[in-house]
């Protein structure tokens, strides 16, 4: 497992390729990935920039713990999470979650579990700025409540 929280921009596809090249050959059948990018609109309001803040050290430990939890729940080979902080602009990649597995179902489930955690519970704080200069803190996306219920149902099935 590899977790990177960084200010610098990244190319998610190069990150996946580089990490995959470090894995033992022939051990995985596929990689499932999710790339989250910054939107230029949120709740019907235009957004020009977003600032992401976090607690260095603590954030990485939380993400590592959820990746380890995913590895305990599903038969995956490895995982990679790259998450930005600092100032972001529309269409900038914010997060990459990639999961390597022998079978796609395990990879999809683990990837979904990790990204749902990142979206709902990871210790990041987001402040958006509108084109008019108004700043507002972003609450968690209300649609993520459905994802959390799905995660709890999946946890109950796999327990």
Backbone as CSV, one residue per row, in Angstrom:
resi,resn,N_x,N_y,N_z,CA_x,CA_y,CA_z,C_x,C_y,C_z
1,UNK,0.847,-1.169,0.000,0.000,0.000,0.000,0.893,1.232,0.000
2,UNK,0.439,2.222,-0.760,1.164,3.490,-0.796,0.147,4.613,-0.673
3,UNK,0.411,5.546,0.240,-0.438,6.708,0.452,0.443,7.946,0.350
4,UNK,0.038,8.880,-0.516,0.777,10.119,-0.705,-0.205,11.277,-0.580
5,UNK,0.101,12.224,0.290,-0.671,13.456,0.411,0.308,14.570,0.075
6,UNK,0.012,15.307,-1.007,0.993,16.263,-1.513,0.316,17.521,-2.032
7,UNK,1.096,18.597,-2.060,0.597,19.855,-2.592,0.743,19.914,-4.110
8,UNK,1.746,19.269,-4.624,2.047,19.337,-6.056,1.003,18.626,-6.902
9,UNK,0.775,19.160,-8.090,-0.108,18.525,-9.058,0.475,17.174,-9.456
10,UNK,-0.390,16.270,-9.918,0.081,14.954,-10.338,-0.727,14.478,-11.538
11,UNK,-0.125,13.568,-12.275,-0.793,12.921,-13.399,-1.235,11.550,-12.920
12,UNK,-2.541,11.343,-12.726,-3.000,10.074,-12.153,-2.599,8.853,-12.976
13,UNK,-2.553,8.993,-14.277,-2.251,7.847,-15.128,-0.773,7.460,-15.036
14,UNK,0.085,8.450,-14.883,1.512,8.149,-14.674,1.733,7.536,-13.293
15,UNK,0.959,7.990,-12.302,1.066,7.417,-10.953,0.685,5.938,-10.973
16,UNK,-0.401,5.604,-11.655,-0.844,4.208,-11.747,0.219,3.375,-12.456
17,UNK,0.730,3.878,-13.567,1.735,3.138,-14.330,2.998,2.906,-13.509
18,UNK,3.490,3.938,-12.836,4.716,3.804,-12.041,4.531,2.809,-10.905
19,UNK,3.387,2.881,-10.218,3.158,1.956,-9.111,3.011,0.533,-9.623
20,UNK,2.284,0.368,-10.719,2.086,-0.972,-11.274,3.422,-1.595,-11.675
21,UNK,4.340,-0.798,-12.178,5.651,-1.320,-12.572,6.449,-1.818,-11.370
22,UNK,6.097,-1.359,-10.171,6.794,-1.810,-8.960,6.217,-3.115,-8.406
23,UNK,5.053,-3.535,-8.908,4.412,-4.755,-8.415,5.039,-5.987,-9.058
24,UNK,4.995,-7.123,-8.357,5.484,-8.370,-8.964,4.688,-8.702,-10.218
25,UNK,5.370,-9.153,-11.244,4.711,-9.479,-12.512,3.795,-10.693,-12.353
26,UNK,2.658,-10.636,-13.024,1.764,-11.784,-13.087,0.913,-12.017,-11.856
27,UNK,0.967,-11.144,-10.871,0.207,-11.361,-9.634,-1.197,-10.769,-9.695
28,UNK,-1.415,-9.792,-10.560,-2.708,-9.122,-10.591,-3.368,-9.297,-11.957
29,UNK,-4.685,-9.305,-11.918,-5.440,-9.433,-13.156,-5.957,-8.102,-13.653
30,UNK,-5.975,-7.121,-12.786,-6.472,-5.823,-13.204,-6.276,-4.762,-12.153
31,UNK,-6.507,-3.531,-12.571,-6.457,-2.389,-11.669,-7.750,-1.601,-11.848
32,UNK,-8.352,-1.259,-10.728,-9.536,-0.410,-10.718,-9.091,0.924,-10.164
33,UNK,-9.459,2.004,-10.856,-9.029,3.318,-10.368,-10.173,4.315,-10.412
34,UNK,-10.051,5.302,-9.541,-10.971,6.422,-9.491,-10.130,7.688,-9.425
35,UNK,-10.458,8.655,-10.274,-9.788,9.954,-10.250,-10.849,11.006,-9.985
36,UNK,-10.692,11.727,-8.891,-11.600,12.820,-8.567,-10.972,14.136,-8.979
37,UNK,-11.755,14.979,-9.658,-11.256,16.278,-10.104,-12.099,17.391,-9.498
38,UNK,-11.512,18.576,-9.444,-12.229,19.717,-8.892,-13.300,20.183,-9.874
39,UNK,-14.491,20.391,-9.349,-15.613,20.890,-10.154,-15.569,22.413,-10.215
40,UNK,-16.149,22.965,-11.274,-16.236,24.421,-11.391,-17.594,24.942,-10.924
41,UNK,-18.389,24.030,-10.346,-19.690,24.411,-9.805,-20.000,23.483,-8.626
42,UNK,-20.606,24.015,-7.584,-21.008,23.214,-6.433,-22.304,23.790,-5.887
43,UNK,-23.307,22.943,-5.750,-24.620,23.357,-5.257,-25.168,24.527,-6.061
44,UNK,-24.964,24.488,-7.386,-25.498,25.510,-8.273,-24.732,26.816,-8.303
45,UNK,-23.593,26.879,-7.612,-22.799,28.111,-7.558,-21.456,27.864,-8.235
46,UNK,-21.040,28.808,-9.104,-19.743,28.690,-9.759,-18.622,28.738,-8.724
47,UNK,-17.582,27.959,-8.980,-16.419,27.907,-8.093,-15.180,28.164,-8.943
48,UNK,-14.333,29.104,-8.498,-13.120,29.410,-9.266,-11.885,28.733,-8.695
49,UNK,-11.830,28.571,-7.377,-10.714,27.862,-6.739,-11.223,27.142,-5.494
50,UNK,-10.428,26.205,-5.039,-10.716,25.521,-3.783,-9.397,25.351,-3.051
51,UNK,-9.441,25.533,-1.750,-8.262,25.296,-0.927,-8.558,24.107,-0.022
52,UNK,-7.683,23.111,-0.078,-7.811,21.922,0.763,-6.753,21.988,1.851
53,UNK,-7.159,21.774,3.080,-6.227,21.748,4.202,-6.321,20.390,4.879
54,UNK,-5.297,20.031,5.641,-5.271,18.742,6.333,-4.279,18.816,7.493
55,UNK,-4.264,17.763,8.315,-3.268,17.630,9.373,-2.197,16.670,8.888
56,UNK,-1.007,17.182,8.557,0.071,16.286,8.090,0.357,15.195,9.124
57,UNK,0.592,14.004,8.642,0.856,12.866,9.520,-0.422,12.159,9.915
58,UNK,-1.363,12.884,10.488,-2.630,12.287,10.897,-3.434,11.864,9.669
59,UNK,-3.477,12.701,8.659,-4.248,12.392,7.455,-3.740,11.111,6.808
60,UNK,-2.437,10.999,6.645,-1.852,9.808,6.039,-2.181,8.557,6.847
61,UNK,-2.102,8.652,8.170,-2.412,7.496,9.017,-3.863,7.052,8.857
62,UNK,-4.778,7.999,8.759,-6.189,7.658,8.560,-6.395,6.958,7.221
63,UNK,-5.765,7.469,6.179,-5.925,6.861,4.851,-5.274,5.483,4.819
64,UNK,-4.104,5.345,5.433,-3.451,4.034,5.506,-4.343,3.026,6.224
65,UNK,-5.005,3.464,7.288,-5.881,2.562,8.052,-7.059,2.099,7.206
66,UNK,-7.660,2.984,6.422,-8.794,2.560,5.591,-8.326,1.655,4.456
67,UNK,-7.129,1.880,3.933,-6.582,0.979,2.906,-6.319,-0.408,3.495
68,UNK,-5.800,-0.451,4.711,-5.579,-1.738,5.380,-6.912,-2.437,5.650
69,UNK,-7.916,-1.666,6.035,-9.252,-2.229,6.260,-9.799,-2.826,4.962
70,UNK,-9.623,-2.112,3.857,-10.078,-2.627,2.558,-9.355,-3.928,2.213
71,UNK,-8.064,-3.992,2.498,-7.286,-5.213,2.212,-7.748,-6.381,3.085
72,UNK,-8.223,-6.085,4.292,-8.764,-7.135,5.161,-10.123,-7.632,4.666
73,UNK,-10.915,-6.737,4.092,-12.276,-7.084,3.665,-12.309,-7.783,2.302
74,UNK,-11.401,-7.383,1.404,-11.440,-7.903,0.039,-10.082,-8.474,-0.338
75,UNK,-10.089,-9.388,-1.252,-8.872,-10.039,-1.717,-8.203,-9.161,-2.777
76,UNK,-7.441,-8.174,-2.285,-6.730,-7.281,-3.194,-5.235,-7.479,-3.024
77,UNK,-4.496,-7.082,-4.043,-3.042,-7.253,-4.030,-2.347,-6.025,-3.466
78,UNK,-2.822,-4.846,-3.874,-2.201,-3.613,-3.384,-3.116,-2.442,-3.681
79,UNK,-2.785,-1.300,-3.070,-3.569,-0.089,-3.308,-2.654,1.126,-3.300
80,UNK,-3.128,2.157,-3.979,-2.411,3.425,-4.085,-3.427,4.540,-3.909
81,UNK,-3.101,5.500,-3.044,-3.908,6.707,-2.890,-2.973,7.902,-2.998
82,UNK,-3.312,8.820,-3.887,-2.605,10.105,-3.994,-3.668,11.175,-3.814
83,UNK,-3.444,12.091,-2.871,-4.429,13.134,-2.571,-3.715,14.469,-2.475
84,UNK,-4.272,15.457,-3.132,-3.719,16.815,-3.104,-4.221,17.593,-1.903
85,UNK,-3.465,18.627,-1.553,-3.929,19.680,-0.654,-3.405,20.991,-1.217
86,UNK,-3.818,22.101,-0.641,-3.414,23.405,-1.148,-4.453,23.956,-2.108
87,UNK,-4.024,24.915,-2.933,-4.938,25.572,-3.862,-5.129,24.734,-5.118
88,UNK,-6.403,24.541,-5.478,-6.764,23.762,-6.663,-7.677,24.585,-7.558
89,UNK,-7.647,24.234,-8.850,-8.456,24.918,-9.850,-9.343,23.908,-10.562
90,UNK,-10.435,24.364,-11.185,-11.323,23.432,-11.885,-10.559,22.504,-12.833
91,UNK,-10.978,21.251,-12.798,-10.417,20.153,-13.590,-9.086,19.625,-13.070
92,UNK,-8.516,20.211,-12.018,-7.303,19.641,-11.415,-7.649,18.308,-10.771
93,UNK,-6.821,17.270,-10.990,-7.019,16.038,-10.220,-6.785,16.317,-8.729
94,UNK,-7.728,15.886,-7.915,-7.610,16.044,-6.458,-7.151,14.734,-5.836
95,UNK,-7.740,13.635,-6.289,-7.484,12.352,-5.646,-7.434,11.232,-6.679
96,UNK,-6.558,10.293,-6.412,-6.468,9.051,-7.162,-6.555,7.910,-6.158
97,UNK,-7.446,6.975,-6.421,-7.486,5.716,-5.677,-7.347,4.619,-6.717
98,UNK,-6.357,3.754,-6.542,-6.158,2.627,-7.457,-5.988,1.361,-6.629
99,UNK,-6.637,0.299,-7.083,-6.598,-0.975,-6.372,-6.278,-2.074,-7.378
100,UNK,-5.269,-2.882,-7.052,-4.886,-4.017,-7.885,-5.451,-5.284,-7.265
101,UNK,-6.026,-6.129,-8.113,-6.617,-7.374,-7.625,-6.551,-8.432,-8.706
102,UNK,-6.769,-9.665,-8.294,-6.822,-10.765,-9.248,-8.143,-10.780,-10.000
103,UNK,-9.198,-10.271,-9.348,-10.532,-10.296,-9.942,-11.192,-8.928,-9.787
104,UNK,-11.920,-8.509,-10.791,-12.453,-7.151,-10.843,-13.432,-6.824,-9.715
105,UNK,-14.279,-7.770,-9.326,-15.280,-7.462,-8.303,-14.619,-7.019,-7.000
106,UNK,-13.577,-7.725,-6.595,-12.865,-7.357,-5.361,-12.239,-5.962,-5.507
107,UNK,-11.666,-5.705,-6.672,-11.045,-4.402,-6.913,-12.044,-3.265,-6.884
108,UNK,-13.194,-3.462,-7.547,-14.221,-2.423,-7.553,-14.735,-2.156,-6.144
109,UNK,-15.016,-3.207,-5.390,-15.547,-3.028,-4.036,-14.549,-2.299,-3.139
110,UNK,-13.295,-2.692,-3.198,-12.272,-2.057,-2.356,-12.056,-0.605,-2.758
111,UNK,-12.015,-0.342,-4.051,-11.827,1.028,-4.532,-12.986,1.921,-4.078
112,UNK,-14.205,1.428,-4.230,-15.385,2.181,-3.809,-15.338,2.460,-2.307
113,UNK,-14.967,1.473,-1.531,-14.882,1.620,-0.079,-13.878,2.719,0.294
114,UNK,-12.707,2.707,-0.338,-11.663,3.698,-0.018,-12.102,5.091,-0.422
115,UNK,-12.635,5.261,-1.636,-13.014,6.611,-2.069,-14.191,7.129,-1.255
116,UNK,-15.108,6.267,-0.869,-16.216,6.723,-0.027,-15.714,7.226,1.316
117,UNK,-14.725,6.553,1.879,-14.126,7.034,3.127,-13.488,8.404,2.904
118,UNK,-12.696,8.532,1.854,-12.009,9.796,1.588,-13.002,10.939,1.422
119,UNK,-14.092,10.673,0.737,-15.083,11.709,0.475,-15.864,12.098,1.723
120,UNK,-16.095,11.134,2.596,-16.982,11.379,3.733,-16.258,11.659,5.054
121,UNK,-15.132,10.955,5.306,-14.580,10.988,6.658,-13.111,11.388,6.762
122,UNK,-12.398,11.438,5.670,-10.965,11.751,5.759,-10.776,13.165,6.303
123,UNK,-9.719,13.379,7.081,-9.502,14.689,7.700,-8.929,15.726,6.717
124,UNK,-9.798,16.158,5.806,-9.500,17.266,4.895,-10.582,18.319,5.094
125,UNK,-10.210,19.583,4.939,-11.156,20.681,5.030,-11.068,21.473,3.740
126,UNK,-12.238,21.777,3.153,-12.297,22.424,1.842,-12.954,23.796,1.962
127,UNK,-12.282,24.768,1.354,-12.841,26.118,1.289,-12.876,26.530,-0.180
128,UNK,-14.066,26.822,-0.680,-14.242,27.229,-2.065,-14.279,28.751,-2.172
129,UNK,-13.846,29.238,-3.332,-13.937,30.656,-3.648,-14.720,30.797,-4.950
130,UNK,-15.721,31.673,-4.930,-16.510,31.918,-6.127,-15.799,32.951,-6.996
131,UNK,-16.214,33.105,-8.266,-15.610,34.138,-9.116,-15.755,35.550,-8.537
132,UNK,-16.762,35.772,-7.701,-16.963,37.086,-7.067,-16.102,37.262,-5.822
133,UNK,-15.353,36.236,-5.430,-14.471,36.326,-4.274,-15.070,35.816,-2.973
134,UNK,-16.335,35.392,-2.998,-16.957,34.859,-1.790,-16.302,33.523,-1.434
135,UNK,-16.019,33.346,-0.151,-15.427,32.095,0.311,-16.419,31.373,1.215
136,UNK,-16.421,30.035,1.088,-17.311,29.236,1.938,-16.665,27.884,2.193
137,UNK,-16.900,27.387,3.404,-16.428,26.049,3.751,-17.394,25.033,3.158
138,UNK,-16.878,23.921,2.693,-17.688,22.900,2.042,-18.024,21.811,3.043
139,UNK,-19.320,21.545,3.164,-19.771,20.415,3.963,-19.633,19.174,3.096
140,UNK,-19.678,18.004,3.717,-19.637,16.763,2.944,-20.831,16.703,2.009
141,UNK,-20.631,16.102,0.876,-21.670,15.954,-0.119,-22.804,15.104,0.450
142,UNK,-24.023,15.633,0.438,-25.152,14.915,1.034,-25.424,13.597,0.320
143,UNK,-25.065,13.481,-0.947,-25.271,12.226,-1.667,-24.368,11.127,-1.135
144,UNK,-23.331,11.479,-0.379,-22.422,10.478,0.163,-23.073,9.644,1.255
145,UNK,-24.183,10.107,1.806,-24.886,9.314,2.824,-25.295,7.960,2.239
146,UNK,-25.686,7.941,0.968,-26.045,6.676,0.317,-24.826,5.764,0.229
147,UNK,-23.667,6.343,-0.048,-22.448,5.543,-0.135,-22.094,4.959,1.225
148,UNK,-22.292,5.727,2.271,-21.989,5.230,3.610,-22.904,4.062,3.973
149,UNK,-24.180,4.167,3.637,-25.119,3.069,3.894,-24.665,1.833,3.124
150,UNK,-24.266,2.016,1.864,-23.797,0.883,1.062,-22.564,0.248,1.697
151,UNK,-21.649,1.061,2.220,-20.462,0.527,2.886,-20.837,-0.271,4.126
152,UNK,-21.790,0.235,4.906,-22.217,-0.482,6.110,-22.883,-1.808,5.750
153,UNK,-23.699,-1.797,4.692,-24.338,-3.035,4.254,-23.302,-4.040,3.777
154,UNK,-22.296,-3.559,3.045,-21.233,-4.443,2.560,-20.438,-4.998,3.745
155,UNK,-20.154,-4.158,4.731,-19.418,-4.614,5.908,-20.196,-5.696,6.648
156,UNK,-21.509,-5.529,6.722,-22.335,-6.538,7.391,-22.314,-7.859,6.635
157,UNK,-22.312,-7.786,5.298,-22.299,-8.999,4.486,-20.960,-9.732,4.596
158,UNK,-19.863,-8.989,4.737,-18.545,-9.607,4.752,-18.058,-9.947,6.154
159,UNK,-18.835,-9.546,7.173,-18.418,-9.814,8.562,-18.606,-11.264,8.929
